[in-house]
Amino acid sequence: MLKIRHEQMRQLDAIAVDGFLARVLEHLQERHGEAIEGLSPEDLRQRAEAALAVGRSYRLRTEAVLTAFVALSFVISPGFHRQPAINRLLRRMRFDADQRLDRLVAKTTSADWEEASGLIA
């Protein structure tokens, strides 16, 4: 029987996280070039990692939902999630992550997003 040590599991997890982050960065470059214009590769990576951590704090788990959350943090603002209406929807744990993201789009107003655009991390 093959046994994987704890240290090996941590290394595998790190590889998976790096792969996911690379896909998020690629998505930002391909779909949101204007939002990341002027950022150094290191700044881009740090901001994306910070946004992923915030997204995970809302128990967002799937790659698609986390990628969308990170994109919003670049397109709207790093602190968009602190806008009251948006924050309420993100914290509604009775809905799964996909439903919360769908509700975020459906239940917020342009005024909510305008307010969110002024919030920094």
Secondary structure, 3 states (H helix, E strand, C coil): CCCCCHHHHHHHHHHHHHHHHHHHHHHHHHHCHHHHCCCCHHHHHHHHHHHHHHHHHCCCCCHHHHHHHHHHHHHCCCCHHHCHHHHHHHHCCCCCHHHHHHHHHHHCCHHHHHHHHCCCC
